[in-house]
Amino acid sequence: MLNQFNLYIIMGLILALVATSGGFLLYRRITLAEIAVLEQRNATLTLAVDQQTKTTEQMVQNAERLAAANEFLSERFAATETEFVMDVDRIEGLGFGEIDGLLQRINDEFQRSIDGLRKATAR
């Protein structure tokens, strides 16, 4: 009777060992599959982060170029407006009291004004 009881205990222990080993192998396979999926996601996310970093760097470079272009354009507008004001002052400063040569002076001043505007707007 004791031998039979020992046999059942040994068979139970062997069965428990087989069940534990099977459970461990199943857990290992599931864990390896999860690790593979996570590595694939990590690779995908790494590529996305790299692309976003490059995009951000390009946006910063574009913003710097745009700021420089805006500054240049503002300076150009200010210079053009200054020249325009000077031309208006010259036109207003024409003396209309003299009739002799007045038409020629008006034409000369107008031509200088046009030339100044062309210089101001030329590239």
C-alpha positions in Angstrom: 0.0 0.0 0.0 2.8 2.4 0.8 4.6 1.5 -2.4 1.4 2.2 -4.4 1.0 5.5 -2.5 4.7 6.4 -3.3 4.1 5.5 -6.9 1.1 7.9 -7.1 3.1 10.7 -5.5 6.0 10.1 -7.9 3.6 10.1 -10.9 1.9 13.3 -9.5 5.3 15.0 -9.2 6.3 13.9 -12.7 2.9 15.2 -14.0 3.4 18.5 -12.1 6.9 18.8 -13.6 5.7 18.2 -17.1 2.8 20.7 -16.6 5.2 23.3 -15.2 7.7 22.7 -18.1 4.9 23.0 -20.6 3.6 26.1 -19.0 7.1 27.6 -19.0 7.6 26.8 -22.7 4.2 28.3 -23.6 5.0 31.4 -21.6 8.4 31.7 -23.3 6.9 31.4 -26.8 4.3 34.1 -26.0 7.0 36.3 -24.5 9.3 35.9 -27.5 6.4 36.8 -29.9 5.6 39.9 -27.8 9.3 40.9 -27.9 9.4 40.5 -31.6 6.2 42.7 -32.0 7.7 45.3 -29.7 11.0 45.4 -31.6 9.1 45.9 -34.9 7.1 48.7 -33.4 10.2 50.2 -32.0 11.9 50.2 -35.4 8.8 51.8 -36.9 8.7 54.5 -34.2 12.4 55.1 -34.5 12.0 55.8 -38.2 9.1 58.1 -37.5 11.1 60.1 -34.9 14.0 60.4 -37.3 11.7 61.7 -40.0 10.1 64.2 -37.6 13.5 65.4 -36.4 14.6 66.0 -40.0 11.3 67.8 -40.8 11.7 70.0 -37.7 15.3 70.9 -38.7 14.1 71.8 -42.2 11.3 73.9 -40.8 13.8 75.8 -38.6 16.0 76.4 -41.6 13.1 77.6 -43.7 12.0 80.0 -40.9 15.5 81.5 -40.7 15.5 82.1 -44.4 12.1 83.6 -44.4 13.0 85.9 -41.5 16.1 87.1 -43.5 14.0 87.6 -46.6 11.4 89.6 -44.6 14.1 91.8 -43.1 15.5 92.5 -46.5 12.1 93.2 -47.9 11.3 95.6 -45.0 14.5 97.5 -45.6 13.7 97.7 -49.3 10.2 99.0 -48.6 11.7 101.6 -46.2 14.3 102.7 -48.8 11.6 102.9 -51.6 9.3 104.9 -49.4 12.1 107.3 -48.4 13.0 107.9 -52.1 9.3 108.4 -52.9 9.0 111.0 -50.2 12.1 112.8 -51.5 10.7 112.8 -55.0 7.4 114.2 -53.8 9.3 116.9 -51.9 11.3 117.7 -55.1 8.1 118.0 -57.1 6.4 120.2 -54.5 9.6 122.3 -54.4 9.3 123.3 -58.0 8.9 127.1 -58.4 5.9 127.9 -60.4 6.6 131.7 -60.3 8.8 131.5 -63.3 7.1 130.9 -66.6 10.2 130.8 -68.7 11.5 127.2 -68.9 8.8 126.0 -66.5 7.7 123.2 -68.8 11.3 122.0 -69.3 12.0 122.0 -65.5 8.8 120.1 -64.8 9.7 117.5 -67.4 13.3 117.2 -66.1 12.1 116.8 -62.6 9.5 114.3 -63.6 12.1 112.3 -65.5 14.5 112.3 -62.5 11.6 111.1 -60.3 10.8 108.3 -62.7 14.5 107.3 -62.9 14.6 107.3 -59.1 11.6 105.1 -58.8 13.1 102.7 -61.4 16.3 102.5 -59.4 14.4 101.9 -56.2 12.3 99.1 -57.6 15.0 97.5 -59.7 16.5 94.3 -58.4 
